Amino acid sequence: MKTLIATLLMIGVFGLSGMMVSDSAEAHSGRTDAYGGHNCSDQSKRKGLCTGYHYHR
């Protein structure tokens, strides 16, 4: 029983610490126009990541 409680406690501690140090993903800010957008690169189009002009917020 002590082992189960210790295991659950460790999972909780690591889970909470992981949430505290994680950072949200941010869209890149480089090479955007005055409106905050840009056209997709040919490489991104080939990979299917985007199809044309789009914005980054």
mmCIF file as gemmi writes it, N, C-alpha and C atoms, coordinates in Angstrom:
data_model
loop_
_atom_site.group_PDB
_atom_site.id
_atom_site.type_symbol
_atom_site.label_atom_id
_atom_site.label_alt_id
_atom_site.label_comp_id
_atom_site.label_asym_id
_atom_site.label_entity_id
_atom_site.label_seq_id
_atom_site.pdbx_PDB_ins_code
_atom_site.Cartn_x
_atom_site.Cartn_y
_atom_site.Cartn_z
_atom_site.occupancy
_atom_site.B_iso_or_equiv
_atom_site.pdbx_formal_charge
_atom_site.auth_seq_id
_atom_site.auth_asym_id
_atom_site.pdbx_PDB_model_num
ATOM 1 N N . MET Axp A 1 ? 0.82 -1.191 0 1 0 ? 1 A 1
ATOM 2 C CA . MET Axp A 1 ? 0 0 0 1 0 ? 1 A 1
ATOM 3 C C . MET Axp A 1 ? 0.867 1.26 0 1 0 ? 1 A 1
ATOM 4 N N . LYS Axp A 2 ? 1.97 1.229 0.787 1 0 ? 2 A 1
ATOM 5 C CA . LYS Axp A 2 ? 2.866 2.381 0.817 1 0 ? 2 A 1
ATOM 6 C C . LYS Axp A 2 ? 3.497 2.612 -0.553 1 0 ? 2 A 1
ATOM 7 N N . THR Axp A 3 ? 3.805 1.526 -1.241 1 0 ? 3 A 1
ATOM 8 C CA . THR Axp A 3 ? 4.42 1.639 -2.563 1 0 ? 3 A 1
ATOM 9 C C . THR Axp A 3 ? 3.452 2.279 -3.552 1 0 ? 3 A 1
ATOM 10 N N . LEU Axp A 4 ? 2.182 1.892 -3.487 1 0 ? 4 A 1
ATOM 11 C CA . LEU Axp A 4 ? 1.169 2.462 -4.369 1 0 ? 4 A 1
ATOM 12 C C . LEU Axp A 4 ? 1.015 3.953 -4.108 1 0 ? 4 A 1
ATOM 13 N N . ILE Axp A 5 ? 0.946 4.341 -2.855 1 0 ? 5 A 1
ATOM 14 C CA . ILE Axp A 5 ? 0.8 5.754 -2.504 1 0 ? 5 A 1
ATOM 15 C C . ILE Axp A 5 ? 2.027 6.539 -2.958 1 0 ? 5 A 1
ATOM 16 N N . ALA Axp A 6 ? 3.215 5.984 -2.738 1 0 ? 6 A 1
ATOM 17 C CA . ALA Axp A 6 ? 4.446 6.655 -3.158 1 0 ? 6 A 1
ATOM 18 C C . ALA Axp A 6 ? 4.5 6.806 -4.675 1 0 ? 6 A 1
ATOM 19 N N . THR Axp A 7 ? 4.076 5.775 -5.391 1 0 ? 7 A 1
ATOM 20 C CA . THR Axp A 7 ? 4.068 5.827 -6.851 1 0 ? 7 A 1
ATOM 21 C C . THR Axp A 7 ? 3.098 6.885 -7.353 1 0 ? 7 A 1
ATOM 22 N N . LEU Axp A 8 ? 1.892 6.897 -6.798 1 0 ? 8 A 1
ATOM 23 C CA . LEU Axp A 8 ? 0.9 7.891 -7.205 1 0 ? 8 A 1
ATOM 24 C C . LEU Axp A 8 ? 1.361 9.307 -6.866 1 0 ? 8 A 1
ATOM 25 N N . LEU Axp A 9 ? 2.005 9.463 -5.728 1 0 ? 9 A 1
ATOM 26 C CA . LEU Axp A 9 ? 2.524 10.767 -5.337 1 0 ? 9 A 1
ATOM 27 C C . LEU Axp A 9 ? 3.603 11.235 -6.314 1 0 ? 9 A 1
ATOM 28 N N . MET Axp A 10 ? 4.491 10.341 -6.694 1 0 ? 10 A 1
ATOM 29 C CA . MET Axp A 10 ? 5.549 10.699 -7.641 1 0 ? 10 A 1
ATOM 30 C C . MET Axp A 10 ? 4.97 11.055 -9.012 1 0 ? 10 A 1
ATOM 31 N N . ILE Axp A 11 ? 3.975 10.302 -9.456 1 0 ? 11 A 1
ATOM 32 C CA . ILE Axp A 11 ? 3.322 10.615 -10.731 1 0 ? 11 A 1
ATOM 33 C C . ILE Axp A 11 ? 2.69 11.998 -10.656 1 0 ? 11 A 1
ATOM 34 N N . GLY Axp A 12 ? 2.032 12.292 -9.545 1 0 ? 12 A 1
ATOM 35 C CA . GLY Axp A 12 ? 1.422 13.608 -9.368 1 0 ? 12 A 1
ATOM 36 C C . GLY Axp A 12 ? 2.443 14.727 -9.35 1 0 ? 12 A 1
ATOM 37 N N . VAL Axp A 13 ? 3.54 14.519 -8.648 1 0 ? 13 A 1
ATOM 38 C CA . VAL Axp A 13 ? 4.586 15.547 -8.566 1 0 ? 13 A 1
ATOM 39 C C . VAL Axp A 13 ? 5.191 15.806 -9.94 1 0 ? 13 A 1
ATOM 40 N N . PHE Axp A 14 ? 5.539 14.742 -10.655 1 0 ? 14 A 1
ATOM 41 C CA . PHE Axp A 14 ? 6.12 14.917 -11.984 1 0 ? 14 A 1
ATOM 42 C C . PHE Axp A 14 ? 5.104 15.505 -12.962 1 0 ? 14 A 1
ATOM 43 N N . GLY Axp A 15 ? 3.852 15.099 -12.841 1 0 ? 15 A 1
ATOM 44 C CA . GLY Axp A 15 ? 2.817 15.644 -13.716 1 0 ? 15 A 1
ATOM 45 C C . GLY Axp A 15 ? 2.624 17.134 -13.506 1 0 ? 15 A 1
ATOM 46 N N . LEU Axp A 16 ? 2.543 17.554 -12.251 1 0 ? 16 A 1
ATOM 47 C CA . LEU Axp A 16 ? 2.366 18.975 -11.958 1 0 ? 16 A 1
ATOM 48 C C . LEU Axp A 16 ? 3.592 19.791 -12.354 1 0 ? 16 A 1
ATOM 49 N N . SER Axp A 17 ? 4.772 19.263 -12.088 1 0 ? 17 A 1
ATOM 50 C CA . SER Axp A 17 ? 5.976 20.013 -12.459 1 0 ? 17 A 1
ATOM 51 C C . SER Axp A 17 ? 6.101 20.117 -13.977 1 0 ? 17 A 1
ATOM 52 N N . GLY Axp A 18 ? 5.673 19.095 -14.682 1 0 ? 18 A 1
ATOM 53 C CA . GLY Axp A 18 ? 5.688 19.151 -16.143 1 0 ? 18 A 1
ATOM 54 C C . GLY Axp A 18 ? 4.742 20.203 -16.682 1 0 ? 18 A 1
ATOM 55 N N . MET Axp A 19 ? 3.597 20.367 -16.039 1 0 ? 19 A 1
ATOM 56 C CA . MET Axp A 19 ? 2.65 21.394 -16.466 1 0 ? 19 A 1
ATOM 57 C C . MET Axp A 19 ? 3.166 22.796 -16.166 1 0 ? 19 A 1
ATOM 58 N N . MET Axp A 20 ? 3.905 22.939 -15.09 1 0 ? 20 A 1
ATOM 59 C CA . MET Axp A 20 ? 4.394 24.259 -14.707 1 0 ? 20 A 1
ATOM 60 C C . MET Axp A 20 ? 5.524 24.736 -15.609 1 0 ? 20 A 1
ATOM 61 N N . VAL Axp A 21 ? 6.327 23.841 -16.129 1 0 ? 21 A 1
ATOM 62 C CA . VAL Axp A 21 ? 7.465 24.254 -16.941 1 0 ? 21 A 1
ATOM 63 C C . VAL Axp A 21 ? 7.178 24.228 -18.433 1 0 ? 21 A 1
ATOM 64 N N . SER Axp A 22 ? 6.056 23.659 -18.837 1 0 ? 22 A 1
ATOM 65 C CA . SER Axp A 22 ? 5.764 23.609 -20.266 1 0 ? 22 A 1
ATOM 66 C C . SER Axp A 22 ? 5.413 25.002 -20.768 1 0 ? 22 A 1
ATOM 67 N N . ASP Axp A 23 ? 5.727 25.242 -22.023 1 0 ? 23 A 1
ATOM 68 C CA . ASP Axp A 23 ? 5.49 26.534 -22.633 1 0 ? 23 A 1
ATOM 69 C C . ASP Axp A 23 ? 4.559 26.324 -23.814 1 0 ? 23 A 1
ATOM 70 N N . SER Axp A 24 ? 3.726 27.299 -24.071 1 0 ? 24 A 1
ATOM 71 C CA . SER Axp A 24 ? 2.807 27.155 -25.19 1 0 ? 24 A 1
ATOM 72 C C . SER Axp A 24 ? 3.555 27.37 -26.504 1 0 ? 24 A 1
ATOM 73 N N . ALA Axp A 25 ? 3.059 26.759 -27.54 1 0 ? 25 A 1
ATOM 74 C CA . ALA Axp A 25 ? 3.666 26.92 -28.857 1 0 ? 25 A 1
ATOM 75 C C . ALA Axp A 25 ? 3.301 28.283 -29.415 1 0 ? 25 A 1
ATOM 76 N N . GLU Axp A 26 ? 4.241 28.919 -30.008 1 0 ? 26 A 1
ATOM 77 C CA . GLU Axp A 26 ? 4.025 30.234 -30.592 1 0 ? 26 A 1
ATOM 78 C C . GLU Axp A 26 ? 4.332 30.163 -32.08 1 0 ? 26 A 1
ATOM 79 N N . ALA Axp A 27 ? 3.516 30.838 -32.863 1 0 ? 27 A 1
ATOM 80 C CA . ALA Axp A 27 ? 3.805 30.937 -34.285 1 0 ? 27 A 1
ATOM 81 C C . ALA Axp A 27 ? 5 31.857 -34.48 1 0 ? 27 A 1
ATOM 82 N N . HIS Axp A 28 ? 5.762 31.61 -35.531 1 0 ? 28 A 1
ATOM 83 C CA . HIS Axp A 28 ? 6.944 32.437 -35.745 1 0 ? 28 A 1
ATOM 84 C C . HIS Axp A 28 ? 6.541 33.859 -36.101 1 0 ? 28 A 1
ATOM 85 N N . SER Axp A 29 ? 7.339 34.798 -35.722 1 0 ? 29 A 1
ATOM 86 C CA . SER Axp A 29 ? 7.051 36.197 -36.023 1 0 ? 29 A 1
ATOM 87 C C . SER Axp A 29 ? 7.926 36.727 -37.151 1 0 ? 29 A 1
ATOM 88 N N . GLY Axp A 30 ? 8.89 35.947 -37.583 1 0 ? 30 A 1
ATOM 89 C CA . GLY Axp A 30 ? 9.803 36.403 -38.622 1 0 ? 30 A 1
ATOM 90 C C . GLY Axp A 30 ? 9.179 36.37 -40.001 1 0 ? 30 A 1
ATOM 91 N N . ARG Axp A 31 ? 9.61 37.293 -40.832 1 0 ? 31 A 1
ATOM 92 C CA . ARG Axp A 31 ? 9.208 37.362 -42.235 1 0 ? 31 A 1
ATOM 93 C C . ARG Axp A 31 ? 7.702 37.44 -42.424 1 0 ? 31 A 1
ATOM 94 N N . THR Axp A 32 ? 7.049 38.218 -41.593 1 0 ? 32 A 1
ATOM 95 C CA . THR Axp A 32 ? 5.625 38.48 -41.774 1 0 ? 32 A 1
ATOM 96 C C . THR Axp A 32 ? 5.464 39.933 -42.202 1 0 ? 32 A 1
ATOM 97 N N . ASP Axp A 33 ? 4.377 40.22 -42.905 1 0 ? 33 A 1
ATOM 98 C CA . ASP Axp A 33 ? 4.149 41.586 -43.356 1 0 ? 33 A 1
ATOM 99 C C . ASP Axp A 33 ? 3.484 42.419 -42.259 1 0 ? 33 A 1
ATOM 100 N N . ALA Axp A 34 ? 3.09 43.626 -42.582 1 0 ? 34 A 1
ATOM 101 C CA . ALA Axp A 34 ? 2.506 44.549 -41.605 1 0 ? 34 A 1
ATOM 102 C C . ALA Axp A 34 ? 1.201 44.014 -41.02 1 0 ? 34 A 1
ATOM 103 N N . TYR Axp A 35 ? 0.556 43.087 -41.716 1 0 ? 35 A 1
ATOM 104 C CA . TYR Axp A 35 ? -0.702 42.509 -41.236 1 0 ? 35 A 1
ATOM 105 C C . TYR Axp A 35 ? -0.483 41.245 -40.411 1 0 ? 35 A 1
ATOM 106 N N . GLY Axp A 36 ? 0.766 40.823 -40.268 1 0 ? 36 A 1
ATOM 107 C CA . GLY Axp A 36 ? 1.078 39.634 -39.485 1 0 ? 36 A 1
ATOM 108 C C . GLY Axp A 36 ? 0.949 38.338 -40.253 1 0 ? 36 A 1
ATOM 109 N N . GLY Axp A 37 ? 0.95 38.411 -41.565 1 0 ? 37 A 1
ATOM 110 C CA . GLY Axp A 37 ? 0.804 37.202 -42.374 1 0 ? 37 A 1
ATOM 111 C C . GLY Axp A 37 ? 1.886 37.094 -43.429 1 0 ? 37 A 1
ATOM 112 N N . HIS Axp A 38 ? 1.858 35.999 -44.171 1 0 ? 38 A 1
ATOM 113 C CA . HIS Axp A 38 ? 2.803 35.786 -45.264 1 0 ? 38 A 1
ATOM 114 C C . HIS Axp A 38 ? 2.326 34.651 -46.145 1 0 ? 38 A 1
ATOM 115 N N . ASN Axp A 39 ? 2.943 34.533 -47.314 1 0 ? 39 A 1
ATOM 116 C CA . ASN Axp A 39 ? 2.664 33.424 -48.223 1 0 ? 39 A 1
ATOM 117 C C . ASN Axp A 39 ? 3.482 32.213 -47.798 1 0 ? 39 A 1
ATOM 118 N N . CYS Axp A 40 ? 2.936 31.051 -48.015 1 0 ? 40 A 1
ATOM 119 C CA . CYS Axp A 40 ? 3.641 29.813 -47.687 1 0 ? 40 A 1
ATOM 120 C C . CYS Axp A 40 ? 4.849 29.643 -48.596 1 0 ? 40 A 1
ATOM 121 N N . SER Axp A 41 ? 5.879 29.045 -48.055 1 0 ? 41 A 1
ATOM 122 C CA . SER Axp A 41 ? 7.041 28.708 -48.88 1 0 ? 41 A 1
ATOM 123 C C . SER Axp A 41 ? 6.691 27.495 -49.739 1 0 ? 41 A 1
ATOM 124 N N . ASP Axp A 42 ? 7.436 27.31 -50.802 1 0 ? 42 A 1
ATOM 125 C CA . ASP Axp A 42 ? 7.212 26.143 -51.666 1 0 ? 42 A 1
ATOM 126 C C . ASP Axp A 42 ? 7.388 24.844 -50.89 1 0 ? 42 A 1
ATOM 127 N N . GLN Axp A 43 ? 8.36 24.83 -49.986 1 0 ? 43 A 1
ATOM 128 C CA . GLN Axp A 43 ? 8.602 23.626 -49.187 1 0 ? 43 A 1
ATOM 129 C C . GLN Axp A 43 ? 7.396 23.316 -48.297 1 0 ? 43 A 1
ATOM 130 N N . SER Axp A 44 ? 6.81 24.337 -47.672 1 0 ? 44 A 1
ATOM 131 C CA . SER Axp A 44 ? 5.634 24.122 -46.823 1 0 ? 44 A 1
ATOM 132 C C . SER Axp A 44 ? 4.452 23.639 -47.646 1 0 ? 44 A 1
ATOM 133 N N . LYS Axp A 45 ? 4.314 24.172 -48.851 1 0 ? 45 A 1
ATOM 134 C CA . LYS Axp A 45 ? 3.231 23.724 -49.731 1 0 ? 45 A 1
ATOM 135 C C . LYS Axp A 45 ? 3.412 22.252 -50.1 1 0 ? 45 A 1
ATOM 136 N N . ARG Axp A 46 ? 4.663 21.857 -50.423 1 0 ? 46 A 1
ATOM 137 C CA . ARG Axp A 46 ? 4.921 20.452 -50.776 1 0 ? 46 A 1
ATOM 138 C C . ARG Axp A 46 ? 4.615 19.518 -49.614 1 0 ? 46 A 1
ATOM 139 N N . LYS Axp A 47 ? 4.89 19.978 -48.405 1 0 ? 47 A 1
ATOM 140 C CA . LYS Axp A 47 ? 4.626 19.159 -47.221 1 0 ? 47 A 1
ATOM 141 C C . LYS Axp A 47 ? 3.152 19.163 -46.831 1 0 ? 47 A 1
ATOM 142 N N . GLY Axp A 48 ? 2.365 20.042 -47.449 1 0 ? 48 A 1
ATOM 143 C CA . GLY Axp A 48 ? 0.947 20.124 -47.126 1 0 ? 48 A 1
ATOM 144 C C . GLY Axp A 48 ? 0.664 20.901 -45.852 1 0 ? 48 A 1
ATOM 145 N N . LEU Axp A 49 ? 1.609 21.736 -45.436 1 0 ? 49 A 1
ATOM 146 C CA . LEU Axp A 49 ? 1.426 22.486 -44.193 1 0 ? 49 A 1
ATOM 147 C C . LEU Axp A 49 ? 0.538 23.708 -44.376 1 0 ? 49 A 1
ATOM 148 N N . CYS Axp A 50 ? 0.507 24.268 -45.577 1 0 ? 50 A 1
ATOM 149 C CA . CYS Axp A 50 ? -0.35 25.417 -45.854 1 0 ? 50 A 1
ATOM 150 C C . CYS Axp A 50 ? -0.526 25.535 -47.359 1 0 ? 50 A 1
ATOM 151 N N . THR Axp A 51 ? -1.432 26.407 -47.768 1 0 ? 51 A 1
ATOM 152 C CA . THR Axp A 51 ? -1.75 26.488 -49.187 1 0 ? 51 A 1
ATOM 153 C C . THR Axp A 51 ? -1.567 27.869 -49.785 1 0 ? 51 A 1
ATOM 154 N N . GLY Axp A 52 ? -1.383 28.878 -49.005 1 0 ? 52 A 1
ATOM 155 C CA . GLY Axp A 52 ? -1.24 30.226 -49.557 1 0 ? 52 A 1
ATOM 156 C C . GLY Axp A 52 ? -0.963 31.228 -48.457 1 0 ? 52 A 1
ATOM 157 N N . TYR Axp A 53 ? -1.545 32.399 -48.61 1 0 ? 53 A 1
ATOM 158 C CA . TYR Axp A 53 ? -1.351 33.458 -47.623 1 0 ? 53 A 1
ATOM 159 C C . TYR Axp A 53 ? -2.078 33.093 -46.332 1 0 ? 53 A 1
ATOM 160 N N . HIS Axp A 54 ? -1.409 33.31 -45.197 1 0 ? 54 A 1
ATOM 161 C CA . HIS Axp A 54 ? -2.055 33.055 -43.912 1 0 ? 54 A 1
ATOM 162 C C . HIS Axp A 54 ? -1.46 33.959 -42.845 1 0 ? 54 A 1
ATOM 163 N N . TYR Axp A 55 ? -2.172 34.064 -41.741 1 0 ? 55 A 1
ATOM 164 C CA . TYR Axp A 55 ? -1.791 34.963 -40.649 1 0 ? 55 A 1
ATOM 165 C C . TYR Axp A 55 ? -1.22 34.201 -39.466 1 0 ? 55 A 1
ATOM 166 N N . HIS Axp A 56 ? -0.385 34.883 -38.726 1 0 ? 56 A 1
ATOM 167 C CA . HIS Axp A 56 ? 0.128 34.379 -37.454 1 0 ? 56 A 1
ATOM 168 C C . HIS Axp A 56 ? -0.296 35.354 -36.382 1 0 ? 56 A 1
ATOM 169 N N . ARG Axp A 57 ? -0.905 34.851 -35.348 1 0 ? 57 A 1
ATOM 170 C CA . ARG Axp A 57 ? -1.386 35.722 -34.263 1 0 ? 57 A 1
ATOM 171 C C . ARG Axp A 57 ? -0.47 35.674 -33.095 1 0 ? 57 A 1
